[in-house]
């Protein structure tokens, strides 16, 4: 992601995470957050769910932090019933 300065070799960055409303305690990521899709899927002890019980990996790559941005996409498969 351009404009982000990665510091050291431990994966820390010096960019504003762009929380939804940190001043009022809402630490959800926003769509423009540099933390979205910037984590490491093979991180040790990565839980299957975030703190809200949403899947930890959505859109291919885990987000940095405790919250996975967005909501899971529900896929519906139409059922065709035989009228016999």
PDB file of N, CA, C and O in Angstrom, chain B, residues numbered from 101:
ATOM      1  N   UNK B 101       0.850  -1.163   0.000  1.00  0.00           N
ATOM      2  CA  UNK B 101       0.000   0.000   0.000  1.00  0.00           C
ATOM      3  C   UNK B 101       0.901   1.233   0.000  1.00  0.00           C
ATOM      4  O   UNK B 101       1.808   1.325   0.827  1.00  0.00           O
ATOM      5  N   UNK B 102       0.679   2.153  -0.881  1.00  0.00           N
ATOM      6  CA  UNK B 102       1.544   3.314  -0.972  1.00  0.00           C
ATOM      7  C   UNK B 102       1.254   4.287   0.168  1.00  0.00           C
ATOM      8  O   UNK B 102       0.129   4.356   0.661  1.00  0.00           O
ATOM      9  N   UNK B 103       2.266   5.034   0.581  1.00  0.00           N
ATOM     10  CA  UNK B 103       2.106   6.004   1.641  1.00  0.00           C
ATOM     11  C   UNK B 103       2.280   5.446   3.042  1.00  0.00           C
ATOM     12  O   UNK B 103       2.212   6.191   4.019  1.00  0.00           O
ATOM     13  N   UNK B 104       2.502   4.151   3.149  1.00  0.00           N
ATOM     14  CA  UNK B 104       2.700   3.535   4.461  1.00  0.00           C
ATOM     15  C   UNK B 104       4.174   3.279   4.656  1.00  0.00           C
ATOM     16  O   UNK B 104       4.848   2.738   3.780  1.00  0.00           O
ATOM     17  N   UNK B 105       4.666   3.671   5.809  1.00  0.00           N
ATOM     18  CA  UNK B 105       6.056   3.404   6.141  1.00  0.00           C
ATOM     19  C   UNK B 105       6.097   2.218   7.095  1.00  0.00           C
ATOM     20  O   UNK B 105       5.576   2.279   8.209  1.00  0.00           O
ATOM     21  N   UNK B 106       6.722   1.146   6.640  1.00  0.00           N
ATOM     22  CA  UNK B 106       6.884  -0.035   7.482  1.00  0.00           C
ATOM     23  C   UNK B 106       8.178   0.128   8.239  1.00  0.00           C
ATOM     24  O   UNK B 106       9.221   0.402   7.646  1.00  0.00           O
ATOM     25  N   UNK B 107       8.117  -0.041   9.559  1.00  0.00           N
ATOM     26  CA  UNK B 107       9.295   0.163  10.390  1.00  0.00           C
ATOM     27  C   UNK B 107       9.815  -1.162  10.915  1.00  0.00           C
ATOM     28  O   UNK B 107       9.035  -2.036  11.296  1.00  0.00           O
ATOM     29  N   UNK B 108      11.113  -1.309  10.936  1.00  0.00           N
ATOM     30  CA  UNK B 108      11.723  -2.519  11.475  1.00  0.00           C
ATOM     31  C   UNK B 108      11.407  -3.746  10.650  1.00  0.00           C
ATOM     32  O   UNK B 108      10.894  -3.644   9.535  1.00  0.00           O
ATOM     33  N   UNK B 109      11.713  -4.901  11.198  1.00  0.00           N
ATOM     34  CA  UNK B 109      11.465  -6.154  10.485  1.00  0.00           C
ATOM     35  C   UNK B 109      10.318  -6.925  11.117  1.00  0.00           C
ATOM     36  O   UNK B 109      10.073  -8.076  10.755  1.00  0.00           O
ATOM     37  N   UNK B 110       9.610  -6.304  12.060  1.00  0.00           N
ATOM     38  CA  UNK B 110       8.547  -7.006  12.776  1.00  0.00           C
ATOM     39  C   UNK B 110       7.152  -6.703  12.256  1.00  0.00           C
ATOM     40  O   UNK B 110       6.170  -7.117  12.872  1.00  0.00           O
ATOM     41  N   UNK B 111       7.036  -5.994  11.145  1.00  0.00           N
ATOM     42  CA  UNK B 111       5.735  -5.740  10.529  1.00  0.00           C
ATOM     43  C   UNK B 111       4.956  -4.581  11.115  1.00  0.00           C
ATOM     44  O   UNK B 111       3.759  -4.462  10.853  1.00  0.00           O
ATOM     45  N   UNK B 112       5.587  -3.725  11.896  1.00  0.00           N
ATOM     46  CA  UNK B 112       4.886  -2.549  12.410  1.00  0.00           C
ATOM     47  C   UNK B 112       4.821  -1.476  11.335  1.00  0.00           C
ATOM     48  O   UNK B 112       5.713  -1.374  10.493  1.00  0.00           O
ATOM     49  N   UNK B 113       3.758  -0.674  11.367  1.00  0.00           N
ATOM     50  CA  UNK B 113       3.637   0.428  10.423  1.00  0.00           C
ATOM     51  C   UNK B 113       3.318   1.700  11.179  1.00  0.00           C
ATOM     52  O   UNK B 113       2.837   1.656  12.312  1.00  0.00           O
ATOM     53  N   UNK B 114       3.583   2.822  10.559  1.00  0.00           N
ATOM     54  CA  UNK B 114       3.352   4.098  11.223  1.00  0.00           C
ATOM     55  C   UNK B 114       2.155   4.842  10.640  1.00  0.00           C
ATOM     56  O   UNK B 114       2.089   6.068  10.734  1.00  0.00           O
ATOM     57  N   UNK B 115       1.219   4.132  10.046  1.00  0.00           N
ATOM     58  CA  UNK B 115       0.046   4.750   9.438  1.00  0.00           C
ATOM     59  C   UNK B 115      -1.133   4.756  10.410  1.00  0.00           C
ATOM     60  O   UNK B 115      -1.250   3.874  11.260  1.00  0.00           O
ATOM     61  N   UNK B 116      -1.996   5.750  10.278  1.00  0.00           N
ATOM     62  CA  UNK B 116      -3.237   5.815  11.039  1.00  0.00           C
ATOM     63  C   UNK B 116      -4.104   4.625  10.616  1.00  0.00           C
ATOM     64  O   UNK B 116      -4.341   4.452   9.420  1.00  0.00           O
ATOM     65  N   UNK B 117      -4.583   3.803  11.549  1.00  0.00           N
ATOM     66  CA  UNK B 117      -5.386   2.643  11.169  1.00  0.00           C
ATOM     67  C   UNK B 117      -6.784   2.993  10.667  1.00  0.00           C
ATOM     68  O   UNK B 117      -7.502   2.122  10.175  1.00  0.00           O
ATOM     69  N   UNK B 118      -7.171   4.249  10.785  1.00  0.00           N
ATOM     70  CA  UNK B 118      -8.476   4.731  10.312  1.00  0.00           C
ATOM     71  C   UNK B 118      -9.632   3.932  10.912  1.00  0.00           C
ATOM     72  O   UNK B 118     -10.443   3.341  10.199  1.00  0.00           O
ATOM     73  N   UNK B 119      -9.680   3.933  12.261  1.00  0.00           N
ATOM     74  CA  UNK B 119     -10.803   3.303  12.951  1.00  0.00           C
ATOM     75  C   UNK B 119     -12.074   4.086  12.677  1.00  0.00           C
ATOM     76  O   UNK B 119     -12.022   5.268  12.337  1.00  0.00           O
ATOM     77  N   UNK B 120     -13.207   3.430  12.824  1.00  0.00           N
ATOM     78  CA  UNK B 120     -14.495   4.057  12.537  1.00  0.00           C
ATOM     79  C   UNK B 120     -14.746   5.288  13.411  1.00  0.00           C
ATOM     80  O   UNK B 120     -15.108   6.349  12.901  1.00  0.00           O
ATOM     81  N   UNK B 121     -14.553   5.149  14.734  1.00  0.00           N
ATOM     82  CA  UNK B 121     -14.785   6.274  15.641  1.00  0.00           C
ATOM     83  C   UNK B 121     -14.028   6.021  16.943  1.00  0.00           C
ATOM     84  O   UNK B 121     -14.635   5.786  17.989  1.00  0.00           O
ATOM     85  N   UNK B 122     -12.705   6.071  16.870  1.00  0.00           N
ATOM     86  CA  UNK B 122     -11.864   5.755  18.031  1.00  0.00           C
ATOM     87  C   UNK B 122     -12.156   6.665  19.228  1.00  0.00           C
ATOM     88  O   UNK B 122     -12.077   6.219  20.372  1.00  0.00           O
ATOM     89  N   UNK B 123     -12.488   7.919  18.978  1.00  0.00           N
ATOM     90  CA  UNK B 123     -12.767   8.860  20.068  1.00  0.00           C
ATOM     91  C   UNK B 123     -13.923   8.389  20.942  1.00  0.00           C
ATOM     92  O   UNK B 123     -13.989   8.718  22.127  1.00  0.00           O
ATOM     93  N   UNK B 124     -14.824   7.625  20.359  1.00  0.00           N
ATOM     94  CA  UNK B 124     -15.979   7.112  21.098  1.00  0.00           C
ATOM     95  C   UNK B 124     -15.911   5.600  21.303  1.00  0.00           C
ATOM     96  O   UNK B 124     -16.924   4.966  21.599  1.00  0.00           O
ATOM     97  N   UNK B 125     -14.724   5.023  21.148  1.00  0.00           N
ATOM     98  CA  UNK B 125     -14.532   3.606  21.455  1.00  0.00           C
ATOM     99  C   UNK B 125     -14.899   2.628  20.358  1.00  0.00           C
ATOM    100  O   UNK B 125     -14.955   1.424  20.607  1.00  0.00           O
ATOM    101  N   UNK B 126     -15.151   3.113  19.146  1.00  0.00           N
ATOM    102  CA  UNK B 126     -15.482   2.207  18.035  1.00  0.00           C
ATOM    103  C   UNK B 126     -14.218   1.957  17.217  1.00  0.00           C
ATOM    104  O   UNK B 126     -13.820   2.774  16.387  1.00  0.00           O
ATOM    105  N   UNK B 127     -13.604   0.816  17.473  1.00  0.00           N
ATOM    106  CA  UNK B 127     -12.334   0.492  16.830  1.00  0.00           C
ATOM    107  C   UNK B 127     -12.501  -0.433  15.619  1.00  0.00           C
ATOM    108  O   UNK B 127     -11.572  -1.160  15.267  1.00  0.00           O
ATOM    109  N   UNK B 128     -13.663  -0.410  14.988  1.00  0.00           N
ATOM    110  CA  UNK B 128     -13.841  -1.168  13.748  1.00  0.00           C
ATOM    111  C   UNK B 128     -13.017  -0.503  12.644  1.00  0.00           C
ATOM    112  O   UNK B 128     -12.867   0.718  12.616  1.00  0.00           O
ATOM    113  N   UNK B 129     -12.496  -1.314  11.751  1.00  0.00           N
ATOM    114  CA  UNK B 129     -11.748  -0.774  10.620  1.00  0.00           C
ATOM    115  C   UNK B 129     -12.707  -0.180   9.601  1.00  0.00           C
ATOM    116  O   UNK B 129     -13.844  -0.634   9.466  1.00  0.00           O
ATOM    117  N   UNK B 130     -12.246   0.832   8.889  1.00  0.00           N
ATOM    118  CA  UNK B 130     -13.028   1.399   7.794  1.00  0.00           C
ATOM    119  C   UNK B 130     -12.514   0.828   6.472  1.00  0.00           C
ATOM    120  O   UNK B 130     -11.456   0.200   6.432  1.00  0.00           O
ATOM    121  N   UNK B 131     -13.250   1.042   5.414  1.00  0.00           N
ATOM    122  CA  UNK B 131     -12.872   0.511   4.097  1.00  0.00           C
ATOM    123  C   UNK B 131     -11.515   1.012   3.633  1.00  0.00           C
ATOM    124  O   UNK B 131     -10.806   0.305   2.916  1.00  0.00           O
ATOM    125  N   UNK B 132     -11.143   2.231   4.037  1.00  0.00           N
ATOM    126  CA  UNK B 132      -9.876   2.832   3.616  1.00  0.00           C
ATOM    127  C   UNK B 132      -8.715   2.537   4.560  1.00  0.00           C
ATOM    128  O   UNK B 132      -7.611   3.039   4.351  1.00  0.00           O
ATOM    129  N   UNK B 133      -8.943   1.739   5.585  1.00  0.00           N
ATOM    130  CA  UNK B 133      -7.893   1.461   6.565  1.00  0.00           C
ATOM    131  C   UNK B 133      -6.717   0.731   5.923  1.00  0.00           C
ATOM    132  O   UNK B 133      -6.913  -0.200   5.142  1.00  0.00           O
ATOM    133  N   UNK B 134      -5.487   1.155   6.254  1.00  0.00           N
ATOM    134  CA  UNK B 134      -4.319   0.452   5.734  1.00  0.00           C
ATOM    135  C   UNK B 134      -4.135  -0.930   6.373  1.00  0.00           C
ATOM    136  O   UNK B 134      -3.263  -1.695   5.960  1.00  0.00           O
ATOM    137  N   UNK B 135      -4.955  -1.245   7.377  1.00  0.00           N
ATOM    138  CA  UNK B 135      -4.876  -2.552   8.053  1.00  0.00           C
ATOM    139  C   UNK B 135      -5.658  -3.641   7.325  1.00  0.00           C
ATOM    140  O   UNK B 135      -5.449  -4.828   7.575  1.00  0.00           O
ATOM    141  N   UNK B 136      -6.560  -3.240   6.421  1.00  0.00           N
ATOM    142  CA  UNK B 136      -7.392  -4.211   5.706  1.00  0.00           C
ATOM    143  C   UNK B 136      -6.534  -5.020   4.732  1.00  0.00           C
ATOM    144  O   UNK B 136      -5.804  -4.461   3.913  1.00  0.00           O
ATOM    145  N   UNK B 137      -6.636  -6.329   4.838  1.00  0.00           N
ATOM    146  CA  UNK B 137      -5.908  -7.277   3.968  1.00  0.00           C
ATOM    147  C   UNK B 137      -4.395  -7.130   4.029  1.00  0.00           C
ATOM    148  O   UNK B 137      -3.707  -7.419   3.050  1.00  0.00           O
ATOM    149  N   UNK B 138      -3.871  -6.685   5.162  1.00  0.00           N
ATOM    150  CA  UNK B 138      -2.421  -6.485   5.280  1.00  0.00           C
ATOM    151  C   UNK B 138      -1.784  -7.399   6.317  1.00  0.00           C
ATOM    152  O   UNK B 138      -0.596  -7.257   6.610  1.00  0.00           O
ATOM    153  N   UNK B 139      -2.549  -8.337   6.882  1.00  0.00           N
ATOM    154  CA  UNK B 139      -1.999  -9.259   7.868  1.00  0.00           C
ATOM    155  C   UNK B 139      -1.297 -10.431   7.199  1.00  0.00           C
ATOM    156  O   UNK B 139      -1.119 -10.460   5.981  1.00  0.00           O
ATOM    157  N   UNK B 140      -0.909 -11.386   8.014  1.00  0.00           N
ATOM    158  CA  UNK B 140      -0.214 -12.582   7.520  1.00  0.00           C
ATOM    159  C   UNK B 140      -1.058 -13.796   7.888  1.00  0.00           C
ATOM    160  O   UNK B 140      -1.208 -14.123   9.066  1.00  0.00           O
ATOM    161  N   UNK B 141      -1.608 -14.460   6.875  1.00  0.00           N
ATOM    162  CA  UNK B 141      -2.503 -15.599   7.111  1.00  0.00           C
ATOM    163  C   UNK B 141      -1.853 -16.737   7.885  1.00  0.00           C
ATOM    164  O   UNK B 141      -2.548 -17.507   8.548  1.00  0.00           O
ATOM    165  N   UNK B 142      -0.543 -16.852   7.813  1.00  0.00           N
ATOM    166  CA  UNK B 142       0.150 -17.945   8.499  1.00  0.00           C
ATOM    167  C   UNK B 142       0.659 -17.533   9.877  1.00  0.00           C
ATOM    168  O   UNK B 142       1.489 -18.232  10.457  1.00  0.00           O
ATOM    169  N   UNK B 143       0.177 -16.413  10.410  1.00  0.00           N
ATOM    170  CA  UNK B 143       0.621 -15.957  11.731  1.00  0.00           C
ATOM    171  C   UNK B 143       0.321 -17.035  12.771  1.00  0.00           C
ATOM    172  O   UNK B 143      -0.737 -17.662  12.717  1.00  0.00           O
ATOM    173  N   UNK B 144       1.233 -17.260  13.716  1.00  0.00           N
ATOM    174  CA  UNK B 144       0.994 -18.284  14.734  1.00  0.00           C
ATOM    175  C   UNK B 144      -0.220 -17.950  15.592  1.00  0.00           C
ATOM    176  O   UNK B 144      -0.435 -16.794  15.957  1.00  0.00           O
ATOM    177  N   UNK B 145      -0.995 -18.951  15.902  1.00  0.00           N
ATOM    178  CA  UNK B 145      -2.175 -18.819  16.776  1.00  0.00           C
ATOM    179  C   UNK B 145      -3.251 -17.887  16.226  1.00  0.00           C
ATOM    180  O   UNK B 145      -4.027 -17.327  17.001  1.00  0.00           O
ATOM    181  N   UNK B 146      -3.314 -17.712  14.936  1.00  0.00           N
ATOM    182  CA  UNK B 146      -4.362 -16.888  14.327  1.00  0.00           C
ATOM    183  C   UNK B 146      -5.704 -17.582  14.553  1.00  0.00           C
ATOM    184  O   UNK B 146      -5.897 -18.708  14.094  1.00  0.00           O
ATOM    185  N   UNK B 147      -6.635 -16.927  15.255  1.00  0.00           N
ATOM    186  CA  UNK B 147      -7.922 -17.572  15.506  1.00  0.00           C
ATOM    187  C   UNK B 147      -8.768 -17.665  14.238  1.00  0.00           C
ATOM    188  O   UNK B 147      -8.548 -16.914  13.288  1.00  0.00           O
ATOM    189  N   UNK B 148      -9.712 -18.563  14.221  1.00  0.00           N
ATOM    190  CA  UNK B 148     -10.603 -18.725  13.071  1.00  0.00           C
ATOM    191  C   UNK B 148     -11.636 -17.600  13.003  1.00  0.00           C
ATOM    192  O   UNK B 148     -12.194 -17.336  11.938  1.00  0.00           O
ATOM    193  N   UNK B 149     -11.893 -16.934  14.133  1.00  0.00           N
ATOM    194  CA  UNK B 149     -12.909 -15.872  14.204  1.00  0.00           C
ATOM    195  C   UNK B 149     -12.318 -14.627  14.852  1.00  0.00           C
ATOM    196  O   UNK B 149     -11.405 -14.721  15.672  1.00  0.00           O
ATOM    197  N   UNK B 150     -12.849 -13.445  14.477  1.00  0.00           N
ATOM    198  CA  UNK B 150     -12.410 -12.213  15.121  1.00  0.00           C
ATOM    199  C   UNK B 150     -13.183 -12.016  16.426  1.00  0.00           C
ATOM    200  O   UNK B 150     -13.899 -12.919  16.858  1.00  0.00           O
ATOM    201  N   UNK B 151     -13.049 -10.865  17.047  1.00  0.00           N
ATOM    202  CA  UNK B 151     -13.673 -10.661  18.358  1.00  0.00           C
ATOM    203  C   UNK B 151     -15.197 -10.610  18.294  1.00  0.00           C
ATOM    204  O   UNK B 151     -15.860 -10.726  19.324  1.00  0.00           O
ATOM    205  N   UNK B 152     -15.755 -10.440  17.110  1.00  0.00           N
ATOM    206  CA  UNK B 152     -17.217 -10.440  16.946  1.00  0.00           C
ATOM    207  C   UNK B 152     -17.729 -11.764  16.386  1.00  0.00           C
ATOM    208  O   UNK B 152     -18.903 -11.892  16.038  1.00  0.00           O
ATOM    209  N   UNK B 153     -16.842 -12.733  16.304  1.00  0.00           N
ATOM    210  CA  UNK B 153     -17.161 -14.078  15.801  1.00  0.00           C
ATOM    211  C   UNK B 153     -17.345 -14.126  14.291  1.00  0.00           C
ATOM    212  O   UNK B 153     -17.908 -15.089  13.771  1.00  0.00           O
ATOM    213  N   UNK B 154     -16.875 -13.094  13.572  1.00  0.00           N
ATOM    214  CA  UNK B 154     -16.857 -13.125  12.110  1.00  0.00           C
ATOM    215  C   UNK B 154     -15.646 -13.946  11.676  1.00  0.00           C
ATOM    216  O   UNK B 154     -14.671 -14.030  12.422  1.00  0.00           O
ATOM    217  N   UNK B 155     -15.683 -14.556  10.485  1.00  0.00           N
ATOM    218  CA  UNK B 155     -14.506 -15.285  10.008  1.00  0.00           C
ATOM    219  C   UNK B 155     -13.273 -14.381  10.029  1.00  0.00           C
ATOM    220  O   UNK B 155     -13.345 -13.213   9.648  1.00  0.00           O
ATOM    221  N   UNK B 156     -12.166 -14.918  10.468  1.00  0.00           N
ATOM    222  CA  UNK B 156     -10.949 -14.121  10.598  1.00  0.00           C
ATOM    223  C   UNK B 156     -10.345 -13.752   9.253  1.00  0.00           C
ATOM    224  O   UNK B 156      -9.699 -12.710   9.138  1.00  0.00           O
ATOM    225  N   UNK B 157     -10.534 -14.558   8.260  1.00  0.00           N
ATOM    226  CA  UNK B 157     -10.018 -14.241   6.923  1.00  0.00           C
ATOM    227  C   UNK B 157     -11.188 -14.117   5.967  1.00  0.00           C
ATOM    228  O   UNK B 157     -11.890 -15.090   5.691  1.00  0.00           O
ATOM    229  N   UNK B 158     -11.388 -12.904   5.464  1.00  0.00           N
ATOM    230  CA  UNK B 158     -12.390 -12.639   4.426  1.00  0.00           C
ATOM    231  C   UNK B 158     -11.645 -11.910   3.309  1.00  0.00           C
ATOM    232  O   UNK B 158     -10.704 -11.166   3.585  1.00  0.00           O
ATOM    233  N   UNK B 159     -12.038 -12.106   2.092  1.00  0.00           N
ATOM    234  CA  UNK B 159     -11.404 -11.460   0.942  1.00  0.00           C
ATOM    235  C   UNK B 159      -9.952 -11.894   0.775  1.00  0.00           C
ATOM    236  O   UNK B 159      -9.150 -11.147   0.214  1.00  0.00           O
ATOM    237  N   UNK B 160      -9.595 -13.095   1.255  1.00  0.00           N
ATOM    238  CA  UNK B 160      -8.290 -13.669   0.945  1.00  0.00           C
ATOM    239  C   UNK B 160      -7.158 -13.468   1.926  1.00  0.00           C
ATOM    240  O   UNK B 160      -6.329 -14.364   2.091  1.00  0.00           O
ATOM    241  N   UNK B 161      -7.092 -12.311   2.589  1.00  0.00           N
ATOM    242  CA  UNK B 161      -5.980 -12.033   3.498  1.00  0.00           C
ATOM    243  C   UNK B 161      -6.522 -11.451   4.797  1.00  0.00           C
ATOM    244  O   UNK B 161      -7.418 -10.607   4.787  1.00  0.00           O
ATOM    245  N   UNK B 162      -5.975 -11.909   5.901  1.00  0.00           N
ATOM    246  CA  UNK B 162      -6.399 -11.429   7.214  1.00  0.00           C
ATOM    247  C   UNK B 162      -6.064  -9.947   7.377  1.00  0.00           C
ATOM    248  O   UNK B 162      -5.069  -9.456   6.843  1.00  0.00           O
ATOM    249  N   UNK B 163      -6.919  -9.246   8.128  1.00  0.00           N
ATOM    250  CA  UNK B 163      -6.658  -7.847   8.449  1.00  0.00           C
ATOM    251  C   UNK B 163      -5.749  -7.771   9.669  1.00  0.00           C
ATOM    252  O   UNK B 163      -5.674  -8.718  10.451  1.00  0.00           O
ATOM    253  N   UNK B 164      -5.062  -6.648   9.832  1.00  0.00           N
ATOM    254  CA  UNK B 164      -4.254  -6.414  11.025  1.00  0.00           C
ATOM    255  C   UNK B 164      -5.201  -5.941  12.131  1.00  0.00           C
ATOM    256  O   UNK B 164      -6.025  -5.055  11.907  1.00  0.00           O
ATOM    257  N   UNK B 165      -5.083  -6.525  13.305  1.00  0.00           N
ATOM    258  CA  UNK B 165      -5.909  -6.133  14.447  1.00  0.00           C
ATOM    259  C   UNK B 165      -6.930  -7.195  14.803  1.00  0.00           C
ATOM    260  O   UNK B 165      -6.950  -8.276  14.215  1.00  0.00           O
ATOM    261  N   UNK B 166      -7.778  -6.879  15.770  1.00  0.00           N
ATOM    262  CA  UNK B 166      -8.745  -7.851  16.299  1.00  0.00           C
ATOM    263  C   UNK B 166     -10.023  -7.944  15.480  1.00  0.00           C
ATOM    264  O   UNK B 166     -10.807  -8.877  15.656  1.00  0.00           O
ATOM    265  N   UNK B 167     -10.239  -6.987  14.587  1.00  0.00           N
ATOM    266  CA  UNK B 167     -11.476  -6.937  13.808  1.00  0.00           C
ATOM    267  C   UNK B 167     -11.194  -7.214  12.338  1.00  0.00           C
ATOM    268  O   UNK B 167     -10.255  -6.667  11.760  1.00  0.00           O
ATOM    269  N   UNK B 168     -12.013  -8.063  11.748  1.00  0.00           N
ATOM    270  CA  UNK B 168     -11.943  -8.299  10.309  1.00  0.00           C
ATOM    271  C   UNK B 168     -12.955  -7.353   9.669  1.00  0.00           C
ATOM    272  O   UNK B 168     -14.138  -7.394  10.006  1.00  0.00           O
ATOM    273  N   UNK B 169     -12.500  -6.498   8.745  1.00  0.00           N
ATOM    274  CA  UNK B 169     -13.379  -5.495   8.148  1.00  0.00           C
ATOM    275  C   UNK B 169     -14.521  -6.143   7.375  1.00  0.00           C
ATOM    276  O   UNK B 169     -14.329  -7.136   6.673  1.00  0.00           O
ATOM    277  N   UNK B 170     -15.704  -5.572   7.514  1.00  0.00           N
ATOM    278  CA  UNK B 170     -16.866  -6.017   6.753  1.00  0.00           C
ATOM    279  C   UNK B 170     -17.571  -7.186   7.404  1.00  0.00           C
ATOM    280  O   UNK B 170     -17.233  -7.615   8.507  1.00  0.00           O
ATOM    281  N   UNK B 171     -18.530  -7.671   6.708  1.00  0.00           N
ATOM    282  CA  UNK B 171     -19.311  -8.817   7.157  1.00  0.00           C
ATOM    283  C   UNK B 171     -19.151  -9.937   6.142  1.00  0.00           C
ATOM    284  O   UNK B 171     -18.911  -9.684   4.961  1.00  0.00           O
ATOM    285  N   UNK B 172     -19.285 -11.172   6.602  1.00  0.00           N
ATOM    286  CA  UNK B 172     -19.158 -12.285   5.656  1.00  0.00           C
ATOM    287  C   UNK B 172     -20.229 -12.196   4.565  1.00  0.00           C
ATOM    288  O   UNK B 172     -21.357 -11.771   4.814  1.00  0.00           O
ATOM    289  N   UNK B 173     -19.861 -12.594   3.388  1.00  0.00           N
ATOM    290  CA  UNK B 173     -20.804 -12.608   2.270  1.00  0.00           C
ATOM    291  C   UNK B 173     -21.541 -13.933   2.299  1.00  0.00           C
ATOM    292  O   UNK B 173     -20.926 -15.000   2.322  1.00  0.00           O
ATOM    293  N   UNK B 174     -22.842 -13.859   2.298  1.00  0.00           N
ATOM    294  CA  UNK B 174     -23.657 -15.073   2.293  1.00  0.00           C
ATOM    295  C   UNK B 174     -23.901 -15.495   0.848  1.00  0.00           C
ATOM    296  O   UNK B 174     -24.300 -14.680   0.016  1.00  0.00           O
ATOM    297  N   UNK B 175     -23.665 -16.734   0.562  1.00  0.00           N
ATOM    298  CA  UNK B 175     -23.912 -17.263  -0.775  1.00  0.00           C
ATOM    299  C   UNK B 175     -25.151 -18.135  -0.723  1.00  0.00           C
ATOM    300  O   UNK B 175     -25.248 -19.053   0.091  1.00  0.00           O
ATOM    301  N   UNK B 176     -26.079 -17.841  -1.585  1.00  0.00           N
ATOM    302  CA  UNK B 176     -27.311 -18.620  -1.639  1.00  0.00           C
ATOM    303  C   UNK B 176     -27.318 -19.448  -2.912  1.00  0.00           C
ATOM    304  O   UNK B 176     -27.027 -18.951  -4.000  1.00  0.00           O
ATOM    305  N   UNK B 177     -27.648 -20.689  -2.758  1.00  0.00           N
ATOM    306  CA  UNK B 177     -27.742 -21.593  -3.900  1.00  0.00           C
ATOM    307  C   UNK B 177     -29.213 -21.940  -4.079  1.00  0.00           C
ATOM    308  O   UNK B 177     -29.833 -22.496  -3.172  1.00  0.00           O
ATOM    309  N   UNK B 178     -29.780 -21.616  -5.248  1.00  0.00           N
ATOM    310  CA  UNK B 178     -31.206 -21.922  -5.435  1.00  0.00           C
ATOM    311  C   UNK B 178     -31.448 -23.433  -5.391  1.00  0.00           C
ATOM    312  O   UNK B 178     -30.652 -24.225  -5.895  1.00  0.00           O
ATOM    313  N   UNK B 179     -32.536 -23.792  -4.793  1.00  0.00           N
ATOM    314  CA  UNK B 179     -32.930 -25.194  -4.690  1.00  0.00           C
ATOM    315  C   UNK B 179     -33.963 -25.476  -5.767  1.00  0.00           C
ATOM    316  O   UNK B 179     -34.980 -24.787  -5.854  1.00  0.00           O
ATOM    317  N   UNK B 180     -33.714 -26.457  -6.560  1.00  0.00           N
ATOM    318  CA  UNK B 180     -34.687 -26.872  -7.577  1.00  0.00           C
ATOM    319  C   UNK B 180     -35.367 -28.135  -7.069  1.00  0.00           C
ATOM    320  O   UNK B 180     -34.721 -29.159  -6.849  1.00  0.00           O
ATOM    321  N   UNK B 181     -36.661 -28.048  -6.890  1.00  0.00           N
ATOM    322  CA  UNK B 181     -37.399 -29.186  -6.372  1.00  0.00           C
ATOM    323  C   UNK B 181     -38.130 -29.902  -7.507  1.00  0.00           C
ATOM    324  O   UNK B 181     -38.753 -29.281  -8.367  1.00  0.00           O
ATOM    325  N   UNK B 182     -38.032 -31.174  -7.476  1.00  0.00           N
ATOM    326  CA  UNK B 182     -38.734 -32.003  -8.469  1.00  0.00           C
ATOM    327  C   UNK B 182     -40.175 -32.153  -7.996  1.00  0.00           C
ATOM    328  O   UNK B 182     -40.401 -32.538  -6.849  1.00  0.00           O
ATOM    329  N   UNK B 183     -41.158 -31.859  -8.852  1.00  0.00           N
ATOM    330  CA  UNK B 183     -42.550 -31.907  -8.418  1.00  0.00           C
ATOM    331  C   UNK B 183     -43.149 -33.318  -8.518  1.00  0.00           C
ATOM    332  O   UNK B 183     -44.363 -33.461  -8.658  1.00  0.00           O
ATOM    333  N   UNK B 184     -42.343 -34.316  -8.452  1.00  0.00           N
ATOM    334  CA  UNK B 184     -42.878 -35.677  -8.436  1.00  0.00           C
ATOM    335  C   UNK B 184     -43.231 -36.086  -7.047  1.00  0.00           C
ATOM    336  O   UNK B 184     -43.698 -37.204  -6.832  1.00  0.00           O
TER     337      UNK B 184
END
